[in-house]
Amino acid sequence: MLNTSVKIYYNNLSLIKNGRIHITNIINNANEKIAVVAFEKPAFDNIINNIKNLYHTIQSLLLLMIFLFVVWILLPYIKRIKHSFIKFLFYLFIAVSTRLLLFILDFPSFFIKGSLTDASNFSSTFAFGIVRSPLEFTITIITITAILILGLGYLNNWYKSKTTENKNWLIFIILVLIINFVTLLTWRGIGASLRSVIFDSTIRYFKVFELFPDTHVLLMNFNILLLGISALIFSLLLLLILFAFNPLRKDRNDSSKVFVILFIFFQFTGWIFDSVQKQPQGTPVIRIVFISILFLDVYLFLYKNYRGIAKYVYLSVGASIATVSLLTYYNSELERESLKTTAYDLMRANQNIYQFMVYQTLKDIQNDENVINAFEENKNLYSAAFLSWIKSLLFTESIPSMISFYDKEKNNIGTFSSSSLPLYYNGIKQQVNFPDDIEIQVVSNIYNNILIKGIT
């Protein structure tokens, strides 16, 4: 972040401090120095970076202001356009261009630092990282939702004002097949997106119940709701187009029969769609609920004279039910995967494997030139023990392990331990015998566990 060089020394532990370089020690759990970290104090470089950041900020704000000014000039002309579809395309272009400009300028992530822009809370590689943080996700999903709501309004007005009827059943059947497939892809898309929200995030939903959660958690919950609303609105748009081409649209009774038949058809094809997939999204019950909510919203839009706001309230409630169901399912799946991983780690903790790891570690130490030189030149063997542990197979295991070096008088001259349990250290220290070759011993009853000891 400060663009300064950082170096770690394991052998030269007596560096001389000066005004340009700052030095700090790294100690192990036995309070022995094992390494030295040296880094240059940011001074002139830091000033240059601050100037660059200021220039980037001013440039970004100017570009954004120019773009918004151009949009403000064009808006009166766009409003005068009589053709609704052309007008919608202009609004779509403005919304997409605004989002892309914010993404290119790294706005507002460049100016806001904290949990809202922390990629560990949520990050995705979708569209070159346009949803790389919770805040970026919020801006993107708000843009998508606004476009879809605007499109729904125009499409609803077009549906009500459409006077020409489609009498061609072939066109209607082809539309049914296409829109049915796209709707099911949308269902799979929202499932995959919510799975990404759960698995690509450090946030654990439903694990801690808080009346007022942290800001980034609250923002992600808002994003999830908008994601569900967007998917539902997009599917609703497709079904409104489909029903606009219904040959029996003018007859209320016949239109209702077509509605019921399509509902059953969508449920049946949804079952087939999930059956042919190796990893279907969600569960059959959640899929049935999603399609049922979708057709209920279509019914409210086509056959009930609710006010515009009431329709969107029902839409939001339906989206909440679908998204919370999927979120709960994937959260449970994450917990199951965690349990599987934990069980696997426990099951593979085999004594023979650990004996081999100890043997291999000692074999590597025997051939390590750094360790040999440290003994011959009487260097810091605490650092050598630490480096040997990092290079060993024991480094990746979640078990307490220790590497110690002794002189001819059996005095400990270098140790590193991944555990602070003193009994492990004492159990080795009191029984040091130097064999001719590598010797592996298994000692029981150390804290009711097994201690594997290797000496060379």
Number of C-alpha atoms within 10 A of each C-alpha: 5 11 10 12 11 13 10 16 16 19 17 11 17 10 12 8 11 9 7 10 14 14 18 13 14 15 15 17 12 12 8 16 17 24 24 20 16 18 15 16 17 14 11 9 13 15 11 11 14 13 12 11 14 12 11 15 16 11 13 18 13 12 14 17 12 12 15 14 11 11 15 11 10 13 13 10 10 15 13 9 13 9 9 15 14 12 17 17 13 17 19 19 12 17 16 16 13 17 19 14 16 20 19 11 18 16 17 14 18 12 10 12 10 9 17 22 22 17 19 14 20 26 22 19 9 10 8 9 13 20 21 21 23 28 23 25 24 20 17 19 21 17 16 21 19 14 19 21 17 14 21 18 13 15 19 17 12 16 16 10 9 11 10 8 13 14 13 11 13 9 14 18 14 12 19 21 13 13 19 22 16 15 23 20 15 16 22 18 14 23 22 17 17 25 21 15 23 21 16 15 18 13 16 14 16 11 8 8 8 8 6 8 11 11 11 20 18 13 17 22 15 13 21 24 20 21 24 27 25 24 22 27 24 20 23 22 20 21 19 19 16 19 20 22 22 23 18 19 17 11 9 11 11 12 16 15 12 17 17 12 12 15 16 14 14 23 21 12 15 21 14 11 15 18 12 9 9 7 8 14 21 23 13 15 9 18 23 17 17 22 22 17 20 23 20 17 21 22 13 15 18 15 11 11 10 12 9 10 9 12 16 17 11 15 23 19 13 21 25 18 17 25 23 17 19 24 21 16 17 22 21 15 16 16 12 12 12 12 12 12 12 11 11 11 13 11 9 9 13 10 13 10 11 16 18 13 17 24 19 17 19 21 14 15 20 13 10 13 11 16 22 14 12 16 17 9 9 10 19 21 25 27 27 29 22 22 18 22 23 12 13 17 15 20 14 10 13 11 11 14 20 18 23 20 19 16 10 7 6 14 11 15 16 20 23 26 20 17 13 14 11 10 11 18 18 10 14 18 15 9 10 13 12 13 9 8 9 15 15 16 11 11 13 11 8 11 10 7 9 12 20 17 20 19 20 16
